[in-house]
């Protein structure tokens, strides 16, 4: 499966008209696809990378997660079929993100305006929304930009190369290992054991939330939320 199986749209294109004069936007494509590594042991609260506004602190060792990977994936699966409008936006995920504190933080980081997120690429918003609905925001994270989303997991020692159910998977259609080349993000359902993974993704090539099968060769890395066993 190639990059043509999912639309490649950049945040620059989506947000460019809303940029304040003289404000540069950190750009990157937003697509879906990726696979994770075995989750690391629970650690201290996660911290965001220096260049990004920090998501809420993650759960600490003292607070045991109460949501399983299966429970999170069940919520994600209920959204299959949700579709964007003709402008490439207008989903519940856009509306939720625009009202969130994180939207203002990412505008301050990247430039532009909150309104510009109304039709921005939304694969990361979808994953973030699922984390919010399950009470897992602090360990699933939230962002609208796939690259800084992956960097957040990396900065907290939660990014790896092994697929696992519930992992946040980051895709690079060029099959590179550099996080700056990440195009798309989704959630891993399972490792199929044949070089592919099954996923649930928003902002697919059909403009919907869909279940997909992707080759592991397109995965740049996996982020590991902290789930209950």
N, CA, C and O of each residue as an XYZ file, in Angstrom:
916
protein
N       0.857     -1.202      0.000
C       0.000      0.000      0.000
C       0.884      1.240      0.000
O       1.854      1.326      0.753
N       0.541      2.182     -0.841
C       1.384      3.359     -0.985
C       0.731      4.566     -0.370
O      -0.372      4.507      0.174
N       1.458      5.681     -0.475
C       0.950      6.929      0.105
C      -0.349      7.360     -0.531
O      -1.120      8.119      0.056
N      -0.592      6.865     -1.755
C      -1.808      7.300     -2.438
C      -3.057      6.727     -1.817
O      -4.161      7.150     -2.159
N      -2.913      5.760     -0.900
C      -4.096      5.188     -0.259
C      -4.703      6.107      0.782
O      -5.818      5.857      1.240
N      -4.028      7.123      1.153
C      -4.596      8.112      2.091
C      -4.183      9.489      1.630
O      -3.063      9.683      1.156
N      -5.077     10.441      1.765
C      -4.770     11.776      1.271
C      -3.653     12.421      2.039
O      -3.586     12.334      3.265
N      -2.757     13.084      1.289
C      -1.675     13.827      1.910
C      -2.007     15.309      1.841
O      -1.969     15.927      0.777
N      -2.332     15.858      2.994
C      -2.636     17.289      3.061
C      -1.811     17.881      4.165
O      -1.747     17.315      5.256
N      -1.178     19.004      3.916
C      -0.310     19.592      4.928
C      -1.039     20.598      5.786
O      -2.034     21.193      5.372
N      -0.519     20.778      7.003
C      -1.081     21.785      7.886
C      -0.863     23.173      7.307
O      -1.641     24.089      7.573
N       0.194     23.332      6.515
C       0.429     24.629      5.888
C      -0.738     24.986      4.990
O      -1.243     26.107      5.037
N      -1.175     24.023      4.160
C      -2.288     24.287      3.261
C      -3.565     24.540      4.034
O      -4.348     25.426      3.692
N      -3.770     23.757      5.074
C      -5.011     23.875      5.833
C      -5.092     25.136      6.656
O      -6.173     25.701      6.823
N      -3.971     25.584      7.170
C      -3.986     26.708      8.093
C      -3.400     27.981      7.493
O      -3.468     29.046      8.107
N      -2.828     27.877      6.300
C      -2.074     28.990      5.740
C      -2.832     30.293      5.662
O      -2.275     31.349      5.961
N      -4.095     30.243      5.265
C      -4.855     31.478      5.117
C      -5.083     32.185      6.434
O      -5.373     33.381      6.469
N      -4.950     31.437      7.520
C      -5.232     32.041      8.822
C      -3.985     32.522      9.535
O      -4.076     33.036     10.650
N      -2.825     32.369      8.922
C      -1.596     32.784      9.579
C      -1.558     34.294      9.772
O      -1.938     35.061      8.888
N      -1.105     34.691     10.913
C      -0.926     36.118     11.150
C       0.237     36.599     10.302
O       1.147     35.828      9.996
N       0.214     37.858      9.926
C       1.275     38.392      9.084
C       2.622     38.187      9.742
O       2.830     38.530     10.906
N       3.542     37.613      8.957
C       4.893     37.429      9.467
C       5.052     36.262     10.399
O       6.142     36.064     10.936
N       4.004     35.468     10.624
C       4.101     34.334     11.538
C       4.361     33.072     10.749
O       3.620     32.754      9.819
N       5.409     32.349     11.110
C       5.738     31.110     10.416
C       5.027     29.960     11.093
O       4.934     29.919     12.320
N       4.518     29.013     10.294
C       3.849     27.838     10.835
C       4.749     26.633     10.687
O       5.281     26.379      9.607
N       4.922     25.889     11.766
C       5.645     24.634     11.684
C       4.746     23.657     10.961
O       3.657     23.355     11.449
N       5.168     23.150      9.807
C       4.283     22.355      8.983
C       4.640     20.893      9.004
O       5.744     20.501      9.382
N       3.659     20.080      8.581
C       3.882     18.656      8.461
C       2.598     18.023      7.995
O       1.513     18.506      8.319
N       2.702     16.945      7.236
C       1.514     16.316      6.730
C       0.809     15.548      7.815
O       1.427     15.125      8.792
N      -0.478     15.368      7.648
C      -1.266     14.626      8.633
C      -1.987     13.496      7.937
O      -2.958     13.728      7.217
N      -1.534     12.294      8.138
C      -2.154     11.115      7.544
C      -2.333     10.061      8.618
O      -2.127     10.338      9.799
N      -2.719      8.844      8.219
C      -2.860      7.774      9.203
C      -2.011      6.589      8.849
O      -1.897      6.251      7.671
N      -1.411      5.946      9.818
C      -0.669      4.686      9.716
C       0.563      4.682     10.595
O       1.348      5.629     10.539
N       0.764      3.658     11.401
C       1.978      3.455     12.193
C       1.863      2.262     13.107
O       0.761      1.745     13.290
N       2.979      1.790     13.702
C       2.923      0.646     14.605
C       3.827      0.813     15.793
O       4.903      1.388     15.626
N       3.462      0.330     17.064
C       4.247      0.545     18.285
C       5.112     -0.598     18.763
O       5.041     -1.699     18.218
N       5.930     -0.351     19.777
C       6.814     -1.324     20.397
C       6.243     -1.730     21.738
O       5.287     -1.122     22.218
N       6.825     -2.762     22.352
C       6.287     -3.207     23.632
C       6.298     -2.073     24.625
O       7.317     -1.397     24.770
N       5.192     -1.843     25.316
C       5.113     -0.734     26.263
C       6.193     -0.823     27.326
O       6.503     -1.900     27.835
N       6.763      0.344     27.652
C       7.777      0.402     28.698
C       7.090      0.389     30.053
O       5.900      0.691     30.140
N       7.820      0.045     31.120
C       7.228      0.064     32.457
C       6.725      1.454     32.803
O       7.228      2.449     32.281
N       5.742      1.523     33.673
C       5.201      2.815     34.090
C       6.298      3.666     34.692
O       7.132      3.180     35.456
N       6.290      4.965     34.332
C       7.317      5.874     34.799
C       6.670      7.091     35.433
O       5.462      7.123     35.669
N       7.495      8.092     35.705
C       6.990      9.345     36.249
C       6.109     10.010     35.212
O       6.104      9.579     34.059
N       5.359     11.047     35.575
C       4.473     11.715     34.628
C       5.209     12.138     33.369
O       6.337     12.627     33.433
N       4.559     11.946     32.210
C       5.162     12.313     30.939
C       5.298     13.822     30.832
O       4.505     14.578     31.394
N       6.312     14.241     30.105
C       6.537     15.658     29.858
C       6.641     15.868     28.364
O       7.190     15.024     27.656
N       6.124     16.980     27.874
C       6.147     17.241     26.446
C       7.514     17.737     26.014
O       8.267     18.265     26.833
N       7.857     17.570     24.701
C       9.120     18.095     24.213
C       9.181     19.602     24.365
O       8.152     20.275     24.408
N      10.392     20.126     24.446
C      10.585     21.541     24.752
C       9.923     22.454     23.744
O       9.446     23.531     24.103
N       9.885     22.033     22.456
C       9.391     22.947     21.446
C       7.877     22.965     21.353
O       7.324     23.770     20.605
N       7.200     22.114     22.080
C       5.751     22.045     21.987
C       5.103     22.425     23.299
O       5.651     22.199     24.378
N       3.909     23.015     23.180
C       3.143     23.285     24.390
C       2.818     21.952     25.036
O       2.410     21.015     24.350
N       2.991     21.854     26.331
C       2.875     20.566     27.015
C       1.433     20.129     27.191
O       0.605     20.895     27.683
N       1.123     18.879     26.785
C      -0.183     18.336     27.137
C      -0.242     18.162     28.647
O       0.775     18.291     29.329
N      -1.417     17.871     29.168
C      -1.533     17.660     30.607
C      -0.606     16.534     31.027
O      -0.389     15.601     30.254
N      -0.048     16.598     32.247
C       0.868     15.558     32.701
C       0.222     14.184     32.617
O      -0.978     14.028     32.843
N       1.036     13.195     32.289
C       0.525     11.834     32.205
C       0.395     11.230     33.588
O       0.877     11.784     34.576
N      -0.265     10.084     33.639
C      -0.464      9.426     34.913
C       0.870      8.973     35.498
O       1.749      8.518     34.766
N       1.018      9.093     36.789
C       2.246      8.675     37.446
C       2.137      7.224     37.876
O       1.081      6.603     37.748
N       3.239      6.691     38.386
C       3.250      5.323     38.862
C       2.209      5.115     39.955
O       1.622      4.039     40.066
N       1.985      6.144     40.758
C       1.083      6.012     41.898
C      -0.375      5.903     41.470
O      -1.212      5.417     42.231
N      -0.685      6.355     40.253
C      -2.055      6.313     39.758
C      -2.146      5.251     38.673
O      -1.634      5.445     37.571
N      -2.784      4.145     38.971
C      -2.876      3.066     38.008
C      -3.943      3.375     36.962
O      -5.046      3.797     37.310
N      -3.625      3.169     35.686
C      -4.619      3.415     34.645
C      -5.810      2.483     34.815
O      -5.651      1.333     35.225
N      -7.001      2.978     34.501
C      -8.216      2.193     34.696
C      -8.868      1.784     33.386
O      -9.913      1.132     33.389
N      -8.259      2.163     32.264
C      -8.822      1.859     30.952
C      -7.908      0.886     30.220
O      -6.697      1.096     30.163
N      -8.472     -0.165     29.666
C      -7.693     -1.130     28.902
C      -7.590     -0.684     27.447
O      -8.350      0.170     26.990
N      -6.644     -1.271     26.731
C      -6.518     -0.985     25.302
C      -7.791     -1.394     24.571
O      -8.234     -0.692     23.662
N      -8.379     -2.512     24.954
C      -9.615     -2.970     24.311
C     -10.747     -1.960     24.491
O     -11.532     -1.731     23.571
N     -10.827     -1.358     25.677
C     -11.883     -0.378     25.938
C     -11.698      0.857     25.074
O     -12.670      1.395     24.544
N     -10.459      1.312     24.926
C     -10.201      2.481     24.088
C     -10.519      2.175     22.634
O     -11.126      2.996     21.946
N     -10.118      1.006     22.160
C     -10.382      0.639     20.770
C     -11.879      0.482     20.506
O     -12.350      0.741     19.398
N     -12.614      0.062     21.517
C     -14.068     -0.053     21.368
C     -14.686      1.309     21.100
O     -15.574      1.433     20.257
N     -14.221      2.333     21.812
C     -14.713      3.693     21.581
C     -14.323      4.158     20.180
O     -15.142      4.741     19.470
N     -13.085      3.905     19.781
C     -12.633      4.302     18.445
C     -13.486      3.644     17.365
O     -13.824      4.275     16.364
N     -13.827      2.390     17.570
C     -14.594      1.641     16.569
C     -16.002      2.200     16.397
O     -16.578      2.090     15.315
N     -16.562      2.793     17.439
C     -17.907      3.368     17.319
C     -17.938      4.555     16.367
O     -19.011      4.972     15.933
N     -16.778      5.101     16.040
C     -16.712      6.275     15.172
C     -16.495      5.926     13.700
O     -16.487      6.812     12.846
N     -16.320      4.641     13.403
C     -16.116      4.224     12.017
C     -17.299      4.686     11.171
O     -18.455      4.442     11.516
N     -17.001      5.350     10.069
C     -18.031      5.880      9.190
C     -18.242      7.370      9.316
O     -18.828      7.987      8.426
N     -17.770      7.973     10.421
C     -17.860      9.433     10.554
C     -17.078     10.064      9.404
O     -15.946      9.671      9.124
N     -17.683     11.034      8.750
C     -17.136     11.567      7.505
C     -16.983     13.085      7.570
O     -17.783     13.777      8.200
N     -15.947     13.584      6.913
C     -15.717     15.026      6.837
C     -16.645     15.653      5.812
O     -17.272     14.949      5.020
N     -16.733     16.996      5.827
C     -17.553     17.687      4.837
C     -16.751     17.963      3.567
O     -15.603     17.537      3.447
N     -17.351     18.668      2.637
C     -16.702     18.908      1.345
C     -15.457     19.769      1.452
O     -14.646     19.800      0.526
N     -15.293     20.471      2.569
C     -14.101     21.291      2.788
C     -12.993     20.519      3.497
O     -11.923     21.066      3.765
N     -13.248     19.251      3.800
C     -12.235     18.444      4.472
C     -12.247     18.581      5.978
O     -11.278     18.213      6.642
N     -13.340     19.112      6.532
C     -13.418     19.305      7.985
C     -14.837     19.101      8.472
O     -15.596     18.302      7.924
N     -15.185     19.858      9.537
C     -16.549     19.842     10.037
C     -16.935     18.639     10.858
O     -18.115     18.464     11.162
N     -15.976     17.795     11.233
C     -16.321     16.627     12.043
C     -16.448     17.001     13.518
O     -16.076     18.104     13.918
N     -16.971     16.086     14.317
C     -17.041     16.291     15.764
C     -15.644     16.440     16.352
O     -15.468     17.075     17.392
N     -14.647     15.851     15.684
C     -13.277     15.907     16.187
C     -12.697     17.312     16.013
O     -11.991     17.819     16.885
N     -13.007     17.929     14.871
C     -12.610     19.326     14.664
C     -13.263     20.223     15.713
O     -12.592     21.037     16.349
N     -14.568     20.071     15.888
C     -15.311     20.943     16.809
C     -14.810     20.791     18.238
O     -14.662     21.775     18.962
N     -14.549     19.546     18.639
C     -14.022     19.307     19.989
C     -12.653     19.953     20.156
O     -12.395     20.625     21.155
N     -11.776     19.747     19.173
C     -10.417     20.273     19.307
C     -10.426     21.793     19.366
O      -9.700     22.389     20.161
N     -11.239     22.418     18.533
C     -11.288     23.876     18.490
C     -11.743     24.479     19.816
O     -11.369     25.605     20.143
N     -12.543     23.744     20.577
C     -13.016     24.232     21.875
C     -12.067     23.885     23.016
O     -12.253     24.340     24.145
N     -11.059     23.085     22.722
C     -10.164     22.608     23.775
C      -9.058     23.609     24.091
O      -8.708     24.453     23.266
N      -8.528     23.500     25.278
C      -7.376     24.310     25.673
C      -6.190     24.043     24.763
O      -5.387     24.937     24.497
N      -6.083     22.809     24.285
C      -4.949     22.423     23.451
C      -4.924     23.191     22.137
O      -3.847     23.476     21.613
N      -6.086     23.531     21.598
C      -6.127     24.282     20.345
C      -5.431     25.626     20.497
O      -4.648     26.025     19.635
N      -5.716     26.324     21.593
C      -5.067     27.611     21.823
C      -3.571     27.438     22.009
O      -2.783     28.262     21.545
N      -3.173     26.357     22.692
C      -1.748     26.095     22.899
C      -1.033     25.832     21.581
O       0.085     26.305     21.377
N      -1.668     25.082     20.685
C      -1.011     24.785     19.418
C      -1.005     25.995     18.486
O      -0.094     26.145     17.673
N      -2.011     26.854     18.598
C      -1.984     28.108     17.834
C      -0.828     28.981     18.301
O      -0.121     29.573     17.486
N      -0.637     29.059     19.612
C       0.480     29.844     20.147
C       1.821     29.262     19.713
O       2.795     29.995     19.539
N       1.865     27.955     19.540
C       3.088     27.285     19.116
C       3.333     27.426     17.614
O       4.445     27.736     17.187
N       2.278     27.196     16.807
C       2.433     27.100     15.363
C       2.033     28.357     14.602
O       2.399     28.515     13.437
N       1.278     29.263     15.252
C       0.760     30.424     14.553
C      -0.621     30.147     13.989
O      -1.122     29.027     14.085
N      -1.239     31.165     13.402
C      -2.552     31.006     12.817
C      -3.665     31.338     13.787
O      -3.495     32.179     14.670
N      -4.808     30.680     13.627
C      -5.956     30.929     14.488
C      -6.678     29.625     14.759
O      -6.549     28.666     13.998
N      -7.433     29.590     15.835
C      -8.204     28.395     16.172
C      -9.199     28.068     15.058
O      -9.436     26.898     14.760
N      -9.777     29.092     14.450
C     -10.764     28.880     13.395
C     -10.201     28.065     12.240
O     -10.933     27.326     11.582
N      -8.905     28.197     11.994
C      -8.287     27.491     10.875
C      -8.308     25.978     11.054
O      -8.133     25.237     10.087
N      -8.518     25.515     12.277
C      -8.582     24.071     12.507
C      -9.897     23.465     12.023
O     -10.048     22.243     12.024
N     -10.842     24.296     11.611
C     -12.168     23.788     11.241
C     -12.133     22.849     10.045
O     -12.995     21.981      9.911
N     -11.134     23.020      9.169
C     -11.012     22.112      8.031
C      -9.575     21.615      7.850
O      -9.147     21.306      6.738
N      -8.844     21.545      8.959
C      -7.464     21.053      8.925
C      -7.448     19.526      8.895
O      -8.431     18.897      9.287
N      -6.348     18.914      8.435
C      -6.210     17.459      8.507
C      -6.476     16.980      9.932
O      -6.023     17.612     10.887
N      -7.197     15.882     10.090
C      -7.758     15.567     11.402
C      -7.423     14.191     11.959
O      -8.057     13.754     12.919
N      -6.452     13.501     11.389
C      -6.120     12.172     11.922
C      -5.663     12.250     13.371
O      -6.053     11.416     14.188
N      -4.829     13.253     13.703
C      -4.351     13.398     15.083
C      -5.475     13.865     16.002
O      -5.525     13.471     17.167
N      -6.377     14.700     15.489
C      -7.519     15.137     16.297
C      -8.396     13.944     16.667
O      -8.913     13.870     17.782
N      -8.563     13.016     15.732
C      -9.369     11.829     16.001
C      -8.771     11.000     17.136
O      -9.477     10.635     18.075
N      -7.477     10.703     17.054
C      -6.830      9.915     18.106
C      -6.918     10.651     19.440
O      -7.191     10.044     20.476
N      -6.686     11.967     19.406
C      -6.758     12.774     20.627
C      -8.160     12.736     21.229
O      -8.313     12.638     22.447
N      -9.178     12.813     20.379
C     -10.575     12.774     20.835
C     -10.882     11.453     21.526
O     -11.536     11.433     22.570
N     -10.415     10.353     20.951
C     -10.645      9.040     21.559
C     -10.007      8.987     22.946
O     -10.603      8.467     23.889
N      -8.796      9.527     23.064
C      -8.148      9.573     24.366
C      -8.945     10.381     25.372
O      -9.052      9.998     26.537
N      -9.506     11.500     24.926
C     -10.317     12.351     25.803
C     -11.590     11.630     26.260
O     -11.949     11.679     27.437
N     -12.261     10.968     25.331
C     -13.531     10.309     25.654
C     -13.363      9.159     26.632
O     -14.297      8.817     27.357
N     -12.194      8.568     26.657
C     -11.947      7.432     27.549
C     -11.236      7.838     28.833
O     -10.868      6.980     29.636
N     -11.039      9.145     29.036
C     -10.334      9.608     30.225
C      -8.845      9.337     30.182
O      -8.189      9.276     31.222
N      -8.301      9.170     28.963
C      -6.898      8.792     28.791
C      -6.056      9.912     28.190
O      -4.960      9.664     27.687
N      -6.561     11.142     28.238
C      -5.845     12.238     27.590
C      -4.397     12.363     28.061
O      -3.501     12.613     27.256
N      -4.168     12.190     29.362
C      -2.833     12.430     29.899
C      -1.816     11.385     29.474
O      -0.612     11.610     29.599
N      -2.279     10.248     28.976
C      -1.343      9.217     28.542
C      -1.438      8.921     27.043
O      -0.487      8.415     26.448
N      -2.597      9.238     26.428
C      -2.730      9.148     24.975
C      -2.183     10.415     24.326
O      -1.700     10.386     23.194
N      -2.265     11.539     25.061
C      -1.799     12.810     24.526
C      -2.854     13.470     23.658
O      -3.896     12.882     23.368
N      -2.567     14.720     23.239
C      -3.471     15.409     22.313
C      -2.700     16.458     21.534
O      -1.925     17.235     22.092
N      -2.934     16.458     20.234
C      -2.277     17.417     19.347
C      -2.983     17.364     18.005
O      -3.741     16.433     17.731
N      -2.733     18.368     17.165
C      -3.271     18.371     15.809
C      -2.168     18.125     14.785
O      -2.448     17.984     13.595
N      -0.935     18.072     15.231
C       0.222     17.952     14.341
C       0.921     16.633     14.636
O       1.376     16.402     15.756
N       1.006     15.767     13.629
C       1.514     14.415     13.829
C       2.957     14.370     14.317
O       3.309     13.514     15.128
N       3.789     15.279     13.833
C       5.212     15.242     14.200
C       5.415     15.545     15.681
O       6.097     14.791     16.375
N       4.832     16.644     16.177
C       5.015     16.967     17.592
C       4.288     15.966     18.485
O       4.675     15.763     19.635
N       3.249     15.348     17.964
C       2.568     14.284     18.695
C       3.542     13.120     18.943
O       3.654     12.619     20.061
N       4.238     12.706     17.886
C       5.221     11.620     18.018
C       6.389     12.034     18.906
O       6.891     11.232     19.693
N       6.817     13.284     18.779
C       7.937     13.768     19.592
C       7.587     13.765     21.078
O       8.458     13.572     21.926
N       6.310     13.980     21.389
C       5.877     13.943     22.784
C       6.072     12.552     23.375
O       6.567     12.405     24.492
N       5.677     11.533     22.612
C       5.901     10.161     23.073
C       7.400      9.873     23.203
O       7.837      9.262     24.178
N       8.180     10.315     22.216
C       9.623     10.056     22.245
C      10.274     10.709     23.453
O      11.105     10.092     24.120
N       9.903     11.958     23.741
C      10.507     12.691     24.854
C      10.220     12.030     26.196
O      10.944     12.243     27.169
N       9.176     11.240     26.241
C       8.798     10.580     27.487
C       9.130      9.093     27.510
O       8.639      8.350     28.360
N       9.969      8.667     26.568
C      10.402      7.279     26.543
C       9.303      6.295     26.210
O       9.362      5.134     26.615
N       8.287      6.752     25.466
C       7.134      5.915     25.154
C       6.970      5.698     23.650
O       5.864      5.425     23.183
N       8.048      5.815     22.899
C       7.990      5.602     21.455
C       8.870      4.413     21.108
O      10.018      4.334     21.545
N       8.330      3.486     20.318
C       9.107      2.306     19.964
C       8.750      1.765     18.599
O       8.109      2.442     17.795
N       9.173      0.536     18.345
C       9.043     -0.065     17.019
C       8.213     -1.345     16.994
O       8.155     -2.017     15.965
N       7.579     -1.687     18.091
C       6.805     -2.924     18.152
C       5.314     -2.623     18.246
O       4.880     -1.862     19.110
N       4.541     -3.219     17.358
C       3.095     -2.993     17.348
C       2.440     -3.649     18.554
O       2.838     -4.731     18.984
N       1.436     -2.980     19.089
C       0.676     -3.522     20.215
C      -0.729     -2.941     20.166
O      -0.894     -1.788     19.769
N      -1.741     -3.697     20.554
C      -3.108     -3.168     20.551
C      -3.213     -1.894     21.386
O      -2.747     -1.842     22.524
N      -3.834     -0.868     20.801
C      -4.007      0.402     21.498
C      -2.856      1.360     21.335
O      -2.933      2.497     21.799
N      -1.783      0.930     20.684
C      -0.659      1.839     20.450
C      -1.067      2.914     19.444
O      -1.886      2.674     18.557
N      -0.486      4.090     19.597
C      -0.694      5.182     18.643
C       0.368      5.013     17.561
O       1.562      5.117     17.841
N      -0.061      4.754     16.330
C       0.873      4.423     15.261
C       1.084      5.626     14.349
O       0.134      6.274     13.912
N       2.354      5.904     14.076
C       2.736      7.046     13.239
C       3.298      6.533     11.918
O       4.203      5.699     11.900
N       2.759      7.034     10.822
C       3.142      6.559      9.489
C       3.995      7.571      8.722
O       3.806      8.784      8.820
N       4.927      7.030      7.968
C       5.708      7.804      6.998
C       5.584      7.074      5.670
O       6.129      5.982      5.508
N       4.874      7.668      4.721
C       4.651      6.998      3.439
C       5.957      6.774      2.680
O       6.023      5.926      1.790
N       6.999      7.538      3.033
C       8.304      7.352      2.392
C       9.106      6.247      3.075
O      10.226      5.940      2.665
N       8.534      5.656      4.111
C       9.151      4.541      4.839
C      10.464      4.936      5.512
O      11.406      4.147      5.573
N      10.511      6.164      6.013
C      11.696      6.633      6.713
C      11.572      6.459      8.214
O      10.504      6.124      8.727
N      12.679      6.692      8.919
C      12.698      6.565     10.379
C      12.721      7.911     11.090
O      12.609      7.962     12.315
N      12.866      9.007     10.338
C      12.940     10.339     10.922
C      11.532     10.810     11.281
O      10.633     10.796     10.441
N      11.350     11.224     12.526
C      10.020     11.661     12.955
C       9.517     12.851     12.151
O       8.308     13.034     12.008
N      10.425     13.658     11.626
C      10.008     14.839     10.864
C       9.283     14.460      9.577
O       8.617     15.300      8.972
N       9.405     13.207      9.155
C       8.754     12.765      7.928
C       7.396     12.119      8.151
O       6.791     11.611      7.207
N       6.912     12.132      9.385
C       5.631     11.482      9.686
C       4.489     12.166      8.943
O       4.379     13.392      8.933
N       3.645     11.352      8.323
C       2.531     11.845      7.524
C       1.160     11.651      8.164
O       0.234     12.418      7.900
N       1.030     10.627      9.002
C      -0.318     10.216      9.405
C      -0.256      9.469     10.729
O       0.792      8.952     11.116
N      -1.392      9.417     11.419
C      -1.439      8.737     12.717
C      -2.772      8.008     12.873
O      -3.799      8.447     12.355
N      -2.739      6.898     13.589
C      -3.949      6.137     13.864
C      -3.768      5.313     15.126
O      -2.854      5.559     15.913
N      -4.632      4.347     15.314
C      -4.573      3.455     16.473
C      -4.419      2.015     16.000
O      -5.084      1.593     15.054
N      -3.549      1.267     16.653
C      -3.326     -0.131     16.294
C      -4.396     -1.010     16.929
O      -4.621     -0.948     18.138
N      -5.054     -1.831     16.111
C      -5.962     -2.857     16.631
C      -5.179     -4.117     16.973
O      -5.318     -4.675     18.061
N      -4.349     -4.560     16.019
C      -3.554     -5.763     16.262
C      -2.441     -5.887     15.233
O      -2.504     -5.310     14.147
N      -1.423     -6.652     15.600
C      -0.360     -7.061     14.687
C      -0.843     -8.342     14.022
O      -1.134     -9.323     14.705
N      -0.931     -8.341     12.699
C      -1.477     -9.491     11.988
C      -0.480    -10.623     11.803
O      -0.847    -11.704     11.341
N       0.783    -10.386     12.161
C       1.780    -11.435     12.082
C       2.255    -11.761     10.684
O       2.963    -12.748     10.484
N       1.876    -10.943      9.712
C       2.283    -11.190      8.326
C       2.938     -9.963      7.707
O       2.967     -9.810      6.486
N       3.463     -9.094      8.560
C       4.074     -7.868      8.063
C       3.106     -6.716      7.953
O       3.458     -5.657      7.433
N       1.875     -6.906      8.441
C       0.875     -5.838      8.406
C       0.261     -5.650      9.794
O       0.374     -6.513     10.664
N      -0.385     -4.508      9.977
C      -1.143     -4.233     11.190
C      -2.556     -3.806     10.798
O      -2.770     -3.223      9.735
N      -3.508     -4.103     11.667
C      -4.875     -3.609     11.499
C      -5.028     -2.357     12.348
O      -4.559     -2.316     13.486
N      -5.679     -1.340     11.805
C      -5.755     -0.041     12.470
C      -7.164      0.538     12.421
O      -8.026      0.075     11.674
N      -7.370      1.559     13.237
C      -8.542      2.430     13.141
C      -7.994      3.835     12.964
O      -7.189      4.289     13.777
N      -8.415      4.533     11.916
C      -7.836      5.826     11.561
C      -8.907      6.831     11.165
O      -9.942      6.464     10.609
N      -8.655      8.083     11.453
C      -9.457      9.172     10.924
C      -8.708      9.825      9.775
O      -7.505      9.620      9.614
N      -9.424     10.615      8.971
C      -8.796     11.342      7.862
C      -8.123     10.394      6.880
O      -7.010     10.652      6.422
N      -8.798      9.302      6.560
C      -8.273      8.372      5.567
C      -8.455      8.950      4.172
O      -8.984     10.050      4.009
N      -8.011      8.198      3.165
C      -8.151      8.666      1.795
C      -9.587      8.883      1.378
O      -9.857      9.612      0.423
N     -10.516      8.252      2.090
C     -11.938      8.430      1.793
C     -12.580      9.522      2.639
O     -13.791      9.730      2.573
N     -11.770     10.219      3.436
C     -12.301     11.302      4.259
C     -13.165     10.827      5.404
O     -14.058     11.547      5.850
N     -12.909      9.614      5.890
C     -13.734      9.022      6.939
C     -12.864      8.411      8.034
O     -11.644      8.310      7.907
N     -13.540      8.006      9.121
C     -12.917      7.102     10.090
C     -13.118      5.697      9.536
O     -14.245      5.287      9.259
N     -12.028      4.966      9.376
C     -12.105      3.636      8.786
C     -11.162      2.667      9.484
O     -10.203      3.073     10.140
N     -11.452      1.393      9.332
C     -10.540      0.339      9.753
C      -9.708     -0.044      8.535
O     -10.246     -0.286      7.455
N      -8.398     -0.098      8.718
C      -7.489     -0.358      7.610
C      -6.493     -1.458      7.967
O      -6.302     -1.790      9.137
N      -5.866     -2.013      6.936
C      -4.719     -2.906      7.103
C      -3.547     -2.229      6.412
O      -3.625     -1.899      5.228
N      -2.453     -2.020      7.155
C      -1.302     -1.278      6.642
C      -0.023     -2.111      6.762
O       0.127     -2.890      7.703
N       0.897     -1.945      5.807
C       2.192     -2.623      5.927
C       3.043     -1.969      7.008
O       3.062     -0.745      7.138
N       3.734     -2.775      7.769
C       4.601     -2.239      8.815
C       5.726     -1.389      8.235
O       6.286     -0.540      8.928
N       6.052     -1.612      6.982
C       7.138     -0.844      6.358
C       6.835      0.646      6.315
O       7.749      1.455      6.157
N       5.564      1.021      6.454
C       5.181      2.432      6.430
C       5.152      3.058      7.821
O       4.842      4.240      7.964
N       5.472      2.275      8.839
C       5.397      2.763     10.220
C       6.714      3.404     10.637
O       7.777      2.794     10.521
N       6.632      4.644     11.125
C       7.821      5.344     11.635
C       8.029      5.056     13.113
O       9.152      5.152     13.608
N       6.974      4.708     13.818
C       7.092      4.416     15.240
C       5.731      4.274     15.891
O       4.701      4.629     15.317
N       5.755      3.741     17.114
C       4.532      3.546     17.890
C       4.637      4.271     19.225
O       5.652      4.172     19.915
N       3.592      4.993     19.582
C       3.513      5.600     20.906
C       2.712      4.685     21.815
O       1.707      4.108     21.400
N       3.167      4.555     23.067
C       2.540      3.614     23.987
C       1.838      4.300     25.159
O       2.486      4.679     26.134
N       0.529      4.459     25.068
C      -0.227      4.935     26.227
C      -0.125      3.916     27.359
O       0.213      2.754     27.134
N      -0.416      4.360     28.562
C      -0.346      3.490     29.735
C      -1.738      2.928     30.024
O      -2.610      3.643     30.517
N      -1.940      1.657     29.719
C      -3.242      1.017     29.882
C      -3.302      0.141     31.127
O      -2.280     -0.284     31.667
N      -4.525     -0.113     31.562
C      -4.733     -1.109     32.610
C      -4.513     -2.485     31.995
O      -4.783     -2.685     30.811
N      -4.036     -3.410     32.771
C      -3.767     -4.754     32.246
C      -5.047     -5.578     32.200
O      -5.021     -6.737     31.787
